[in-house]
Amino acid sequence: MSKLSNGLKALINAPKARPHTVPAPPNIQSVYRKIQQTAQSNNVSQPAWLALSTAATMTMNSPESLNILFQLATTSQSTDESVAVAELIREVGLKCISFNGIPRTINCLNAFKASLPDSVRAQLSRPATRAPTPDNINEIAHRGRALWNSIYRPFESRLYSKLADAHPDLPVHILNSHYGALLSDPTGRSTGARAGRVSTSIIAVSCLRAQSGVGPQVTSHVFGLRKALEDGTWVDDVENEEGAKWLASDEGNTWILNSVDEIVESISEGMGSNFAPARSSKL
């Protein structure tokens, strides 16, 4: 294989391209702690505030911050409890692919695993649980359509047709590869973490809010979170009813958006989202 020239290597890693992950800012732990405390005061479960914080941090491409989040969430916890937190962060990171794409999830999950204590890393689940087979492919499609309908009703069919008009395979890919295979939780899984319906909507809102430029999609998934309460799909989650209702309220929605904004502000050190930033022409 031919080698890259020094000039080409320099161009790939030019500062204007921002080629590296973002270091953890000094105040990020206090930002996460404030989110944790507000969640606890409103009877919101740990998975919900972890989903919010993880998704926003993944979008901002800051694996160092993820390690600080893990340390905060596992203070005074046993090894088994810490493993459960690590599994949830990994699961949230995987679901971020549907909103952020693959590269930032690769960056963050690789670095996150490397940062974990040996006792936790050794106990992380290893079997894949989302591989499609002839036996489960119809069930995956059914899961995807059910989640799609829950989030977008009563406009689920109209939206599908609108996407198909843009490209006939667009809704096919979204439903089968994302809503079915990734965003909905596999059934009968005995390893790994389960994000759940409420947390999945929180992941969507958090990623999209942290990106900027996708206000209509943020609005859709805020409604999607509320519809989880309306149609009862939240009941299999770990969230208690009081916490779930608060998350779906105006106050809860505002807290989610403001919390994401605080994470973005902290990690960017006041520069805003780095997901698709304006770039200087200078090298």
C-alpha positions as a printed Julia matrix, in Angstrom:
283×3 Matrix{Float64}:
   0.0     0.0    0.0
   1.32    3.45  -0.88
   2.16    5.85   1.95
   0.59    9.25   2.51
   2.88   12.17   1.9
   3.79   14.42   4.81
   1.9    17.24   3.17
  -1.26   15.16   2.86
  -0.96   14.02   6.48
  -0.62   17.65   7.54
  -3.69   18.61   5.52
  -5.79   15.81   7.05
  -4.78   16.98  10.53
  -4.96   20.71   9.84
  -6.28   22.66  12.85
  -9.09   24.13  10.76
 -10.48   20.6   10.27
 -10.62   20.01  14.04
  -9.46   16.42  13.59
  -9.24   15.44  17.26
 -11.67   14.67  20.05
 -12.44   17.39  22.58
 -10.8    17.33  26.03
 -12.91   17.49  29.17
 -13.33   21.08  30.42
 -12.55   21.84  34.09
 -16.18   22.41  35.07
 -17.88   19.47  33.34
 -18.29   17.44  36.54
 -20.22   20.28  38.17
 -22.46   20.49  35.09
 -23.2    16.76  35.29
 -23.75   16.96  39.05
 -26.33   19.73  38.62
 -28.18   17.58  36.06
 -28.04   14.6   38.42
 -29.36   16.61  41.36
 -32.25   18.14  39.41
 -33.19   14.7   38.13
 -33.17   13.24  41.63
 -35.28   16.09  43.02
 -37.95   15.32  40.4
 -37.87   11.54  40.9
 -36.24   10.97  37.51
 -34.25    7.75  37.23
 -30.5     7.54  36.79
 -30.84    6.02  33.29
 -32.77    9.1   32.1
 -30.25   11.72  33.21
 -27.37    9.49  32.12
 -28.99    9.13  28.67
 -29.27   12.91  28.37
 -25.7    13.56  29.53
 -24.14   10.74  27.51
 -25.93   11.66  24.28
 -25.0    15.35  24.5
 -21.4    14.48  25.37
 -21.14   11.99  22.49
 -22.46   14.61  20.09
 -19.75   16.99  21.32
 -17.1    14.28  20.73
 -15.59   14.4   24.22
 -14.67   10.93  25.47
 -12.69   12.39  28.38
 -15.92   13.95  29.63
 -17.66   10.57  29.42
 -15.15    9.15  31.87
 -15.91   11.97  34.3
 -19.64   11.28  33.89
 -19.06    7.6   34.67
 -17.04    8.45  37.8
 -19.8    10.75  39.06
 -22.56    8.23  38.4
 -20.7     5.39  40.13
 -19.58    7.19  43.28
 -19.93    4.77  46.23
 -21.35    2.05  43.97
 -20.39   -1.62  43.88
 -18.57   -3.15  40.94
 -21.78   -4.74  39.67
 -23.6    -1.39  39.84
 -20.69    0.29  38.05
 -20.83   -2.34  35.3
 -24.53   -1.57  34.84
 -23.74    2.14  34.44
 -20.99    1.39  31.91
 -23.34   -0.88  29.97
 -25.98    1.85  29.84
 -23.49    4.46  28.63
 -22.37    2.04  25.91
 -25.98    1.38  24.87
 -26.78    5.09  24.71
 -23.62    5.65  22.69
 -24.67    3.0   20.21
 -28.1     4.58  19.76
 -26.44    7.94  19.11
 -25.42    6.52  15.71
 -28.97    7.12  14.45
 -28.62   10.86  15.07
 -24.88   11.62  14.97
 -23.54    9.01  12.58
 -20.93    6.35  13.28
 -17.57    8.18  13.74
 -18.25    9.99  17.03
 -19.68    6.84  18.57
 -16.52    4.95  17.56
 -14.32    7.69  19.06
 -16.2     7.84  22.32
 -16.92    4.14  22.91
 -13.34    3.06  22.22
 -11.91    5.68  24.57
 -14.63    5.09  27.15
 -13.9     1.37  27.42
 -10.18    2.04  27.71
 -10.82    4.47  30.59
 -12.84    2.03  32.69
 -11.4     0.26  35.75
 -10.14   -3.23  34.97
 -12.78   -4.77  37.26
 -15.58   -3.11  35.26
 -14.08   -3.6   31.82
 -13.65   -7.33  32.45
 -17.38   -7.76  33.12
 -18.81   -5.9   30.13
 -21.08   -8.01  27.95
 -19.56   -9.32  24.75
 -22.18  -11.22  22.71
 -23.79   -9.17  19.94
 -27.58   -8.88  20.34
 -28.67   -7.07  17.18
 -27.49   -9.36  14.38
 -30.31   -9.95  11.87
 -31.13  -13.55  11.03
 -33.84  -15.25   8.96
 -35.57  -16.02  12.25
 -35.69  -12.47  13.65
 -35.81  -10.2   10.6
 -39.59   -9.86  10.65
 -39.56   -9.14  14.38
 -36.96   -6.4   13.85
 -39.16   -4.79  11.18
 -42.19   -5.04  13.49
 -40.27   -3.38  16.35
 -39.17   -0.58  14.08
 -42.64    0.15  12.8
 -44.08    0.07  16.33
 -41.51    2.59  17.6
 -41.99    4.77  14.51
 -45.77    4.79  15.0
 -45.42    5.58  18.7
 -43.18    8.59  18.05
 -44.89   10.08  15.0
 -48.59    9.24  15.32
 -50.99   10.47  13.98
 -48.66   11.52  11.13
 -46.66    8.28  10.84
 -47.97    7.32   7.38
 -47.78   10.86   6.01
 -44.17   11.21   7.17
 -43.23    7.85   5.65
 -44.66    8.97   2.29
 -42.88   12.31   2.48
 -39.53   10.62   3.1
 -40.16    8.13   0.29
 -40.84   11.03  -2.06
 -37.37   12.39  -1.3
 -35.82    8.95  -1.94
 -37.75    5.67  -2.06
 -35.23    3.9    0.16
 -34.99    6.67   2.76
 -37.85    5.49   4.99
 -36.93    1.85   4.3
 -33.44    2.43   5.68
 -34.61    4.59   8.58
 -37.23    2.11   9.79
 -35.29   -1.1    9.3
 -31.7    -0.07  10.02
 -32.42    2.47  12.75
 -35.85    2.26  14.34
 -35.93   -1.53  14.09
 -32.35   -2.74  14.35
 -30.92   -0.02  16.6
 -33.33    2.32  18.39
 -35.82   -0.31  19.54
 -34.47   -2.65  22.19
 -33.91   -6.27  21.13
 -36.37   -8.69  22.71
 -35.24  -11.56  24.88
 -31.78  -10.1   25.47
 -30.07  -11.37  28.62
 -26.87   -9.29  28.42
 -26.09   -5.6   28.08
 -28.29   -2.66  28.98
 -31.77   -1.63  27.88
 -32.27    2.07  27.27
 -36.07    1.93  27.05
 -38.67    4.03  25.27
 -38.37    7.2   27.39
 -34.58    7.22  27.4
 -34.49    6.6   23.64
 -36.54    9.76  23.04
 -34.26   11.62  25.46
 -31.25   10.43  23.45
 -32.84   11.73  20.25
 -33.68   15.14  21.71
 -30.24   15.48  23.32
 -28.23   14.56  20.22
 -30.28   16.77  17.94
 -30.26   19.74  20.32
 -26.48   19.48  20.7
 -26.0    19.41  16.92
 -27.9    22.63  16.11
 -29.58   23.3   12.78
 -32.25   20.6   13.17
 -35.04   22.34  15.06
 -37.9    20.49  13.31
 -36.39   17.15  14.33
 -35.94   18.33  17.92
 -39.62   19.28  17.97
 -40.64   15.88  16.56
 -38.75   13.99  19.24
 -39.97   16.22  22.06
 -43.46   15.21  20.94
 -42.18   11.63  20.67
 -41.2    11.72  24.34
 -44.65   12.97  25.29
 -46.34   10.3   23.2
 -44.53    7.6   25.18
 -46.66    8.71  28.14
 -49.82    9.05  26.09
 -49.69    5.59  24.49
 -48.3     3.74  27.5
 -45.12    2.52  25.8
 -43.11    3.9   28.73
 -44.45    1.34  31.2
 -41.73   -1.24  30.54
 -39.01    1.31  31.32
 -37.25    1.65  34.65
 -38.75    5.13  34.97
 -41.39    5.58  37.66
 -44.66    7.25  36.71
 -43.95   10.51  38.53
 -40.55   10.88  36.87
 -41.89    9.93  33.45
 -44.73   12.43  33.65
 -42.34   15.19  34.7
 -39.96   14.43  31.81
 -42.89   14.69  29.37
 -44.11   18.0   30.83
 -43.17   21.53  29.74
 -40.92   21.79  32.8
 -39.22   18.48  32.07
 -38.79   19.24  28.37
 -37.27   22.62  29.26
 -34.88   20.93  31.7
 -33.7    18.48  29.03
 -33.02   21.25  26.49
 -31.34   23.56  29.0
 -29.21   20.71  30.36
 -27.98   19.84  26.89
 -27.2    23.5   26.27
 -25.13   23.6   29.49
 -23.13   20.54  28.44
 -22.49   22.05  25.0
 -21.5    25.38  26.55
 -19.09   23.67  28.94
 -17.4    21.28  26.5
 -17.13   23.92  23.78
 -15.92   26.52  26.28
 -18.54   28.93  25.05
 -18.02   28.31  21.32
 -21.26   26.38  20.77
 -21.84   23.07  19.0
 -18.85   21.54  17.24
 -20.98   19.08  15.27
 -20.97   21.2   12.12
 -19.14   24.42  13.05
 -18.1    27.28  10.84
 -14.41   26.9   10.05
 -11.64   29.41   9.59
  -9.88   29.31   6.24
  -6.49   29.6    7.97
  -4.4    26.48   8.52
